[in-house]
Amino acid sequence: IQSFCKDLLEVADILEKATESVPKEEIKDENPHLKSLYEGLVMTEVQIQKVFKKHGLLRLNPVGAKFDPYEHEALFHAPMEGKEPGTIALVSKIGYKLHGRTLRPALVGVVKDA
C-alpha cells in the first residue's frame, strides 16, 4: 500500500503545480474556459486530499516548524533575519504521513545561525 500511496502522491503534486501555475488575474468570467478548467483542477485536488485523509494519508507542510529529521529532508541551510535557527523557512515539496509514519519527508530549507 505504501508504494501505491507514493505513486498517487506524484499525481497530487502535479495537480498542485497545475493550479499554482495559473495566474490569479487570468481567472475571470471573461476567460470562461480557463476559469472552468482551473475550478475543475481545484475540485480534483480537494477531492484527492479528502480521499487521502479518509485513508490516513496526511499532508506535512511544516513552514515555521522546528526541523525534524524524521519528517523533513533538508535541501539547504541559510541564515535569515528574524527567523529562529533550526526552523523551516521554505517547503520545496510537501511531505506526507501514512497512519502516523512518514511516507515521504517534506523537502525543506532550514534557517541556520548567521
N, CA, C and O atoms as a GROMACS GRO file, in nm:
protein
  456
    1ILE      N    1   0.082  -0.120   0.000
    1ILE     CA    2   0.000   0.000   0.000
    1ILE      C    3   0.086   0.126   0.000
    1ILE      O    4   0.046   0.228  -0.057
    2GLN      N    5   0.204   0.121   0.063
    2GLN     CA    6   0.290   0.239   0.066
    2GLN      C    7   0.336   0.277  -0.074
    2GLN      O    8   0.340   0.395  -0.108
    3SER      N    9   0.370   0.178  -0.155
    3SER     CA   10   0.414   0.205  -0.292
    3SER      C   11   0.302   0.270  -0.372
    3SER      O   12   0.325   0.364  -0.448
    4PHE      N   13   0.180   0.218  -0.356
    4PHE     CA   14   0.064   0.273  -0.425
    4PHE      C   15   0.041   0.418  -0.382
    4PHE      O   16   0.017   0.505  -0.465
    5CYS      N   17   0.049   0.443  -0.252
    5CYS     CA   18   0.029   0.579  -0.200
    5CYS      C   19   0.135   0.674  -0.255
    5CYS      O   20   0.103   0.786  -0.294
    6LYS      N   21   0.260   0.630  -0.259
    6LYS     CA   22   0.368   0.715  -0.311
    6LYS      C   23   0.342   0.753  -0.456
    6LYS      O   24   0.365   0.866  -0.497
    7ASP      N   25   0.292   0.657  -0.534
    7ASP     CA   26   0.261   0.685  -0.674
    7ASP      C   27   0.149   0.789  -0.684
    7ASP      O   28   0.155   0.878  -0.769
    8LEU      N   29   0.049   0.780  -0.599
    8LEU     CA   30  -0.060   0.877  -0.600
    8LEU      C   31  -0.014   1.015  -0.555
    8LEU      O   32  -0.070   1.117  -0.597
    9LEU      N   33   0.087   1.020  -0.470
    9LEU     CA   34   0.140   1.150  -0.425
    9LEU      C   35   0.194   1.229  -0.543
    9LEU      O   36   0.183   1.351  -0.546
   10GLU      N   37   0.252   1.160  -0.639
   10GLU     CA   38   0.304   1.228  -0.758
   10GLU      C   39   0.189   1.292  -0.836
   10GLU      O   40   0.205   1.401  -0.891
   11VAL      N   41   0.074   1.225  -0.842
   11VAL     CA   42  -0.043   1.281  -0.908
   11VAL      C   43  -0.090   1.406  -0.833
   11VAL      O   44  -0.122   1.507  -0.895
   12ALA      N   45  -0.094   1.399  -0.702
   12ALA     CA   46  -0.134   1.514  -0.621
   12ALA      C   47  -0.038   1.631  -0.642
   12ALA      O   48  -0.080   1.747  -0.648
   13ASP      N   49   0.092   1.602  -0.652
   13ASP     CA   50   0.191   1.707  -0.675
   13ASP      C   51   0.167   1.776  -0.809
   13ASP      O   52   0.177   1.898  -0.819
   14ILE      N   53   0.135   1.698  -0.911
   14ILE     CA   54   0.111   1.754  -1.045
   14ILE      C   55  -0.013   1.843  -1.042
   14ILE      O   56  -0.012   1.951  -1.101
   15LEU      N   57  -0.119   1.798  -0.975
   15LEU     CA   58  -0.239   1.881  -0.964
   15LEU      C   59  -0.209   2.013  -0.894
   15LEU      O   60  -0.255   2.119  -0.936
   16GLU      N   61  -0.130   2.006  -0.788
   16GLU     CA   62  -0.095   2.128  -0.713
   16GLU      C   63  -0.014   2.223  -0.800
   16GLU      O   64  -0.039   2.344  -0.801
   17LYS      N   65   0.082   2.170  -0.874
   17LYS     CA   66   0.165   2.255  -0.962
   17LYS      C   67   0.079   2.317  -1.072
   17LYS      O   68   0.099   2.433  -1.108
   18ALA      N   69  -0.017   2.241  -1.124
   18ALA     CA   70  -0.105   2.292  -1.229
   18ALA      C   71  -0.187   2.411  -1.179
   18ALA      O   72  -0.198   2.512  -1.248
   19THR      N   73  -0.244   2.399  -1.059
   19THR     CA   74  -0.325   2.510  -1.006
   19THR      C   75  -0.239   2.630  -0.969
   19THR      O   76  -0.282   2.744  -0.983
   20GLU      N   77  -0.118   2.605  -0.921
   20GLU     CA   78  -0.028   2.715  -0.883
   20GLU      C   79   0.022   2.791  -1.005
   20GLU      O   80   0.055   2.909  -0.995
   21SER      N   81   0.027   2.725  -1.121
   21SER     CA   82   0.084   2.789  -1.240
   21SER      C   83  -0.012   2.886  -1.310
   21SER      O   84   0.030   2.963  -1.396
   22VAL      N   85  -0.139   2.881  -1.274
   22VAL     CA   86  -0.238   2.970  -1.338
   22VAL      C   87  -0.235   3.106  -1.268
   22VAL      O   88  -0.258   3.115  -1.148
   23PRO      N   89  -0.207   3.212  -1.345
   23PRO     CA   90  -0.208   3.346  -1.284
   23PRO      C   91  -0.348   3.381  -1.236
   23PRO      O   92  -0.445   3.372  -1.311
   24LYS      N   93  -0.359   3.421  -1.111
   24LYS     CA   94  -0.490   3.450  -1.050
   24LYS      C   95  -0.566   3.559  -1.124
   24LYS      O   96  -0.690   3.557  -1.128
   25GLU      N   97  -0.494   3.655  -1.182
   25GLU     CA   98  -0.563   3.763  -1.253
   25GLU      C   99  -0.627   3.717  -1.384
   25GLU      O  100  -0.710   3.789  -1.441
   26GLU      N  101  -0.591   3.599  -1.432
   26GLU     CA  102  -0.649   3.544  -1.555
   26GLU      C  103  -0.777   3.465  -1.530
   26GLU      O  104  -0.851   3.434  -1.624
   27ILE      N  105  -0.804   3.432  -1.403
   27ILE     CA  106  -0.923   3.353  -1.369
   27ILE      C  107  -1.040   3.450  -1.350
   27ILE      O  108  -1.063   3.502  -1.241
   28LYS      N  109  -1.111   3.474  -1.458
   28LYS     CA  110  -1.223   3.568  -1.454
   28LYS      C  111  -1.329   3.525  -1.554
   28LYS      O  112  -1.305   3.439  -1.639
   29ASP      N  113  -1.446   3.585  -1.543
   29ASP     CA  114  -1.559   3.549  -1.627
   29ASP      C  115  -1.532   3.574  -1.776
   29ASP      O  116  -1.591   3.507  -1.861
   30GLU      N  117  -1.445   3.668  -1.808
   30GLU     CA  118  -1.413   3.697  -1.949
   30GLU      C  119  -1.329   3.585  -2.012
   30GLU      O  120  -1.312   3.581  -2.134
   31ASN      N  121  -1.278   3.496  -1.929
   31ASN     CA  122  -1.197   3.384  -1.976
   31ASN      C  123  -1.261   3.254  -1.924
   31ASN      O  124  -1.203   3.186  -1.840
   32PRO      N  125  -1.381   3.221  -1.973
   32PRO     CA  126  -1.459   3.111  -1.913
   32PRO      C  127  -1.394   2.973  -1.924
   32PRO      O  128  -1.410   2.890  -1.834
   33HIS      N  129  -1.320   2.948  -2.032
   33HIS     CA  130  -1.259   2.816  -2.048
   33HIS      C  131  -1.149   2.794  -1.944
   33HIS      O  132  -1.141   2.688  -1.882
   34LEU      N  133  -1.065   2.894  -1.927
   34LEU     CA  134  -0.958   2.884  -1.827
   34LEU      C  135  -1.017   2.876  -1.687
   34LEU      O  136  -0.970   2.799  -1.603
   35LYS      N  137  -1.120   2.957  -1.661
   35LYS     CA  138  -1.183   2.958  -1.530
   35LYS      C  139  -1.243   2.821  -1.498
   35LYS      O  140  -1.226   2.771  -1.387
   36SER      N  141  -1.312   2.760  -1.593
   36SER     CA  142  -1.371   2.628  -1.573
   36SER      C  143  -1.264   2.520  -1.552
   36SER      O  144  -1.278   2.434  -1.466
   37LEU      N  145  -1.159   2.526  -1.633
   37LEU     CA  146  -1.050   2.430  -1.620
   37LEU      C  147  -0.984   2.442  -1.483
   37LEU      O  148  -0.958   2.342  -1.416
   38TYR      N  149  -0.956   2.565  -1.441
   38TYR     CA  150  -0.894   2.590  -1.312
   38TYR      C  151  -0.982   2.539  -1.198
   38TYR      O  152  -0.934   2.472  -1.107
   39GLU      N  153  -1.111   2.571  -1.203
   39GLU     CA  154  -1.203   2.526  -1.098
   39GLU      C  155  -1.211   2.374  -1.093
   39GLU      O  156  -1.222   2.316  -0.985
   40GLY      N  157  -1.208   2.309  -1.208
   40GLY     CA  158  -1.208   2.163  -1.213
   40GLY      C  159  -1.083   2.103  -1.151
   40GLY      O  160  -1.090   2.003  -1.081
   41LEU      N  161  -0.969   2.165  -1.178
   41LEU     CA  162  -0.843   2.119  -1.118
   41LEU      C  163  -0.845   2.134  -0.966
   41LEU      O  164  -0.802   2.045  -0.893
   42VAL      N  165  -0.897   2.248  -0.920
   42VAL     CA  166  -0.905   2.272  -0.776
   42VAL      C  167  -0.997   2.170  -0.710
   42VAL      O  168  -0.965   2.117  -0.604
   43MET      N  169  -1.112   2.143  -0.773
   43MET     CA  170  -1.205   2.045  -0.716
   43MET      C  171  -1.141   1.906  -0.712
   43MET      O  172  -1.160   1.832  -0.615
   44THR      N  173  -1.067   1.871  -0.815
   44THR     CA  174  -0.998   1.741  -0.819
   44THR      C  175  -0.893   1.734  -0.709
   44THR      O  176  -0.880   1.631  -0.641
   45GLU      N  177  -0.819   1.842  -0.690
   45GLU     CA  178  -0.717   1.847  -0.586
   45GLU      C  179  -0.779   1.834  -0.447
   45GLU      O  180  -0.727   1.761  -0.362
   46VAL      N  181  -0.889   1.903  -0.424
   46VAL     CA  182  -0.960   1.895  -0.295
   46VAL      C  183  -1.010   1.753  -0.271
   46VAL      O  184  -0.998   1.700  -0.161
   47GLN      N  185  -1.065   1.691  -0.375
   47GLN     CA  186  -1.119   1.556  -0.361
   47GLN      C  187  -1.010   1.453  -0.332
   47GLN      O  188  -1.029   1.364  -0.249
   48ILE      N  189  -0.896   1.464  -0.399
   48ILE     CA  190  -0.789   1.367  -0.374
   48ILE      C  191  -0.736   1.382  -0.232
   48ILE      O  192  -0.700   1.282  -0.169
   49GLN      N  193  -0.731   1.505  -0.181
   49GLN     CA  194  -0.686   1.525  -0.043
   49GLN      C  195  -0.787   1.467   0.056
   49GLN      O  196  -0.748   1.415   0.161
   50LYS      N  197  -0.917   1.476   0.025
   50LYS     CA  198  -1.020   1.415   0.111
   50LYS      C  199  -1.004   1.264   0.114
   50LYS      O  200  -1.015   1.202   0.220
   51VAL      N  201  -0.979   1.204  -0.002
   51VAL     CA  202  -0.960   1.059  -0.009
   51VAL      C  203  -0.834   1.020   0.068
   51VAL      O  204  -0.836   0.921   0.142
   52PHE      N  205  -0.726   1.096   0.053
   52PHE     CA  206  -0.603   1.068   0.128
   52PHE      C  207  -0.632   1.070   0.278
   52PHE      O  208  -0.593   0.978   0.351
   53LYS      N  209  -0.700   1.175   0.324
   53LYS     CA  210  -0.729   1.190   0.467
   53LYS      C  211  -0.815   1.075   0.518
   53LYS      O  212  -0.792   1.022   0.626
   54LYS      N  213  -0.914   1.037   0.439
   54LYS     CA  214  -1.003   0.927   0.476
   54LYS      C  215  -0.926   0.797   0.500
   54LYS      O  216  -0.964   0.716   0.584
   55HIS      N  217  -0.817   0.779   0.427
   55HIS     CA  218  -0.738   0.657   0.437
   55HIS      C  219  -0.610   0.674   0.519
   55HIS      O  220  -0.520   0.590   0.513
   56GLY      N  221  -0.601   0.783   0.595
   56GLY     CA  222  -0.489   0.802   0.687
   56GLY      C  223  -0.364   0.862   0.627
   56GLY      O  224  -0.257   0.852   0.686
   57LEU      N  225  -0.375   0.923   0.509
   57LEU     CA  226  -0.260   0.985   0.443
   57LEU      C  227  -0.273   1.137   0.460
   57LEU      O  228  -0.361   1.199   0.401
   58LEU      N  229  -0.184   1.195   0.541
   58LEU     CA  230  -0.194   1.337   0.577
   58LEU      C  231  -0.076   1.418   0.526
   58LEU      O  232   0.037   1.370   0.525
   59ARG      N  233  -0.105   1.541   0.484
   59ARG     CA  234  -0.002   1.633   0.433
   59ARG      C  235   0.087   1.687   0.545
   59ARG      O  236   0.042   1.707   0.657
   60LEU      N  237   0.213   1.709   0.511
   60LEU     CA  238   0.308   1.776   0.601
   60LEU      C  239   0.355   1.903   0.531
   60LEU      O  240   0.435   1.897   0.438
   61ASN      N  241   0.306   2.017   0.575
   61ASN     CA  242   0.352   2.145   0.524
   61ASN      C  243   0.407   2.223   0.642
   61ASN      O  244   0.336   2.302   0.704
   62PRO      N  245   0.536   2.200   0.674
   62PRO     CA  246   0.591   2.245   0.802
   62PRO      C  247   0.653   2.384   0.808
   62PRO      O  248   0.743   2.406   0.888
   63VAL      N  249   0.609   2.479   0.727
   63VAL     CA  250   0.669   2.613   0.731
   63VAL      C  251   0.658   2.669   0.872
   63VAL      O  252   0.551   2.671   0.932
   64GLY      N  253   0.772   2.714   0.924
   64GLY     CA  254   0.777   2.772   1.058
   64GLY      C  255   0.798   2.672   1.170
   64GLY      O  256   0.823   2.711   1.284
   65ALA      N  257   0.787   2.543   1.140
   65ALA     CA  258   0.805   2.440   1.243
   65ALA      C  259   0.954   2.412   1.264
   65ALA      O  260   1.038   2.450   1.182
   66LYS      N  261   0.985   2.347   1.375
   66LYS     CA  262   1.122   2.303   1.401
   66LYS      C  263   1.157   2.189   1.307
   66LYS      O  264   1.073   2.103   1.280
   67PHE      N  265   1.280   2.188   1.258
   67PHE     CA  266   1.326   2.080   1.170
   67PHE      C  267   1.325   1.947   1.246
   67PHE      O  268   1.376   1.938   1.358
   68ASP      N  269   1.268   1.846   1.185
   68ASP     CA  270   1.262   1.711   1.242
   68ASP      C  271   1.310   1.614   1.134
   68ASP      O  272   1.243   1.596   1.033
   69PRO      N  273   1.426   1.552   1.154
   69PRO     CA  274   1.482   1.463   1.051
   69PRO      C  275   1.394   1.342   1.020
   69PRO      O  276   1.415   1.275   0.919
   70TYR      N  277   1.296   1.312   1.106
   70TYR     CA  278   1.206   1.201   1.079
   70TYR      C  279   1.091   1.241   0.986
   70TYR      O  280   1.025   1.155   0.927
   71GLU      N  281   1.067   1.371   0.974
   71GLU     CA  282   0.958   1.420   0.890
   71GLU      C  283   1.004   1.510   0.777
   71GLU      O  284   0.928   1.536   0.684
   72HIS      N  285   1.128   1.559   0.784
   72HIS     CA  286   1.175   1.657   0.688
   72HIS      C  287   1.312   1.616   0.632
   72HIS      O  288   1.391   1.550   0.699
   73GLU      N  289   1.336   1.656   0.508
   73GLU     CA  290   1.467   1.638   0.446
   73GLU      C  291   1.518   1.776   0.409
   73GLU      O  292   1.457   1.846   0.329
   74ALA      N  293   1.631   1.815   0.468
   74ALA     CA  294   1.686   1.948   0.445
   74ALA      C  295   1.757   1.953   0.309
   74ALA      O  296   1.848   1.875   0.282
   75LEU      N  297   1.714   2.045   0.226
   75LEU     CA  298   1.778   2.066   0.097
   75LEU      C  299   1.892   2.167   0.109
   75LEU      O  300   1.992   2.159   0.038
   76PHE      N  301   1.874   2.263   0.200
   76PHE     CA  302   1.976   2.364   0.223
   76PHE      C  303   1.955   2.428   0.359
   76PHE      O  304   1.848   2.420   0.418
   77HIS      N  305   2.061   2.493   0.408
   77HIS     CA  306   2.057   2.573   0.529
   77HIS      C  307   2.099   2.714   0.490
   77HIS      O  308   2.195   2.731   0.415
   78ALA      N  309   2.029   2.815   0.540
   78ALA     CA  310   2.062   2.953   0.507
   78ALA      C  311   2.027   3.044   0.624
   78ALA      O  312   1.928   3.022   0.693
   79PRO      N  313   2.110   3.147   0.646
   79PRO     CA  314   2.076   3.244   0.751
   79PRO      C  315   1.960   3.331   0.704
   79PRO      O  316   1.952   3.367   0.586
   80MET      N  317   1.870   3.365   0.797
   80MET     CA  318   1.756   3.451   0.764
   80MET      C  319   1.728   3.542   0.882
   80MET      O  320   1.713   3.498   0.995
   81GLU      N  321   1.720   3.670   0.852
   81GLU     CA  322   1.689   3.770   0.955
   81GLU      C  323   1.549   3.746   1.010
   81GLU      O  324   1.455   3.720   0.934
   82GLY      N  325   1.536   3.753   1.141
   82GLY     CA  326   1.405   3.744   1.204
   82GLY      C  327   1.349   3.603   1.217
   82GLY      O  328   1.236   3.585   1.263
   83LYS      N  329   1.425   3.504   1.176
   83LYS     CA  330   1.379   3.364   1.185
   83LYS      C  331   1.470   3.290   1.282
   83LYS      O  332   1.590   3.312   1.286
   84GLU      N  333   1.410   3.203   1.359
   84GLU     CA  334   1.484   3.126   1.459
   84GLU      C  335   1.562   3.013   1.391
   84GLU      O  336   1.506   2.939   1.310
   85PRO      N  337   1.691   2.999   1.423
   85PRO     CA  338   1.770   2.890   1.366
   85PRO      C  339   1.708   2.754   1.398
   85PRO      O  340   1.658   2.731   1.508
   86GLY      N  341   1.711   2.665   1.300
   86GLY     CA  342   1.655   2.532   1.318
   86GLY      C  343   1.509   2.521   1.277
   86GLY      O  344   1.451   2.412   1.282
   87THR      N  345   1.449   2.635   1.235
   87THR     CA  346   1.311   2.630   1.188
   87THR      C  347   1.309   2.622   1.035
   87THR      O  348   1.408   2.651   0.968
   88ILE      N  349   1.196   2.582   0.984
   88ILE     CA  350   1.182   2.565   0.840
   88ILE      C  351   1.132   2.695   0.779
   88ILE      O  352   1.028   2.748   0.818
   89ALA      N  353   1.208   2.745   0.681
   89ALA     CA  354   1.174   2.872   0.616
   89ALA      C  355   1.104   2.850   0.483
   89ALA      O  356   1.026   2.935   0.440
   90LEU      N  357   1.130   2.738   0.418
   90LEU     CA  358   1.074   2.713   0.285
   90LEU      C  359   1.043   2.565   0.268
   90LEU      O  360   1.122   2.480   0.310
   91VAL      N  361   0.930   2.535   0.208
   91VAL     CA  362   0.896   2.397   0.176
   91VAL      C  363   0.898   2.384   0.024
   91VAL      O  364   0.816   2.445  -0.046
   92SER      N  365   0.991   2.305  -0.026
   92SER     CA  366   1.004   2.284  -0.169
   92SER      C  367   0.906   2.178  -0.219
   92SER      O  368   0.853   2.189  -0.329
   93LYS      N  369   0.883   2.077  -0.137
   93LYS     CA  370   0.788   1.971  -0.172
   93LYS      C  371   0.719   1.925  -0.044
   93LYS      O  372   0.783   1.894   0.056
   94ILE      N  373   0.588   1.922  -0.049
   94ILE     CA  374   0.505   1.880   0.064
   94ILE      C  375   0.538   1.735   0.100
   94ILE      O  376   0.562   1.653   0.012
   95GLY      N  377   0.538   1.706   0.229
   95GLY     CA  378   0.557   1.568   0.274
   95GLY      C  379   0.425   1.506   0.312
   95GLY      O  380   0.323   1.575   0.319
   96TYR      N  381   0.427   1.376   0.337
   96TYR     CA  382   0.305   1.303   0.376
   96TYR      C  383   0.337   1.198   0.481
   96TYR      O  384   0.446   1.141   0.484
   97LYS      N  385   0.238   1.174   0.568
   97LYS     CA  386   0.243   1.067   0.666
   97LYS      C  387   0.128   0.971   0.638
   97LYS      O  388   0.017   1.014   0.606
   98LEU      N  389   0.155   0.841   0.650
   98LEU     CA  390   0.052   0.739   0.634
   98LEU      C  391   0.034   0.672   0.769
   98LEU      O  392   0.125   0.604   0.817
   99HIS      N  393  -0.082   0.690   0.830
   99HIS     CA  394  -0.113   0.634   0.962
   99HIS      C  395  -0.003   0.666   1.064
   99HIS      O  396   0.041   0.580   1.139
  100GLY      N  397   0.041   0.793   1.064
  100GLY     CA  398   0.137   0.840   1.163
  100GLY      C  399   0.283   0.815   1.129
  100GLY      O  400   0.371   0.863   1.201
  101ARG      N  401   0.311   0.742   1.023
  101ARG     CA  402   0.450   0.715   0.982
  101ARG      C  403   0.483   0.798   0.859
  101ARG      O  404   0.401   0.809   0.767
  102THR      N  405   0.601   0.856   0.856
  102THR     CA  406   0.640   0.938   0.742
  102THR      C  407   0.652   0.851   0.618
  102THR      O  408   0.731   0.757   0.614
  103LEU      N  409   0.572   0.885   0.518
  103LEU     CA  410   0.576   0.814   0.391
  103LEU      C  411   0.672   0.885   0.296
  103LEU      O  412   0.752   0.822   0.227
  104ARG      N  413   0.661   1.019   0.294
  104ARG     CA  414   0.753   1.100   0.215
  104ARG      C  415   0.787   1.223   0.296
  104ARG      O  416   0.698   1.300   0.330
  105PRO      N  417   0.915   1.242   0.328
  105PRO     CA  418   0.951   1.361   0.406
  105PRO      C  419   0.931   1.487   0.322
  105PRO      O  420   0.946   1.486   0.200
  106ALA      N  421   0.898   1.595   0.390
  106ALA     CA  422   0.888   1.725   0.323
  106ALA      C  423   1.030   1.772   0.290
  106ALA      O  424   1.120   1.762   0.373
  107LEU      N  425   1.049   1.823   0.168
  107LEU     CA  426   1.178   1.876   0.127
  107LEU      C  427   1.180   2.023   0.165
  107LEU      O  428   1.098   2.101   0.117
  108VAL      N  429   1.275   2.061   0.251
  108VAL     CA  430   1.269   2.194   0.314
  108VAL      C  431   1.402   2.267   0.313
  108VAL      O  432   1.509   2.208   0.295
  109GLY      N  433   1.393   2.398   0.332
  109GLY     CA  434   1.507   2.484   0.358
  109GLY      C  435   1.502   2.525   0.504
  109GLY      O  436   1.398   2.566   0.554
  110VAL      N  437   1.616   2.512   0.572
  110VAL     CA  438   1.620   2.534   0.717
  110VAL      C  439   1.703   2.658   0.749
  110VAL      O  440   1.807   2.682   0.687
  111VAL      N  441   1.657   2.736   0.846
  111VAL     CA  442   1.727   2.855   0.892
  111VAL      C  443   1.847   2.812   0.975
  111VAL      O  444   1.837   2.724   1.061
  112LYS      N  445   1.963   2.875   0.949
  112LYS     CA  446   2.082   2.849   1.030
  112LYS      C  447   2.131   2.978   1.093
  112LYS      O  448   2.087   3.086   1.056
  113ASP      N  449   2.223   2.965   1.189
  113ASP     CA  450   2.281   3.083   1.254
  113ASP      C  451   2.356   3.166   1.152
  113ASP      O  452   2.421   3.112   1.062
  114ALA      N  453   2.347   3.297   1.167
  114ALA     CA  454   2.417   3.388   1.073
  114ALA      C  455   2.565   3.387   1.093
  114ALA      O  456   2.638   3.458   1.022
   0.00000   0.00000   0.00000
